[in-house]
């Protein structure tokens, strides 16, 4: 009877873990977008955007 209990995964555990990961991911993205993380200013990928923001 142990065989039936062994291959039984924990759906609630997985769900919580998934939600936690998703929440963390969204949180990191939101914080990065809100504060910019200094990536936008350090990355000369969008000089036009930086100039427009500076002009404003």
Secondary structure, 3 states (H helix, E strand, C coil): CHHHHHCCCCHHHHHHHHHHHHHHHHHHHHHHHHHHHHHHHHCCCCHHHHHHHHHC
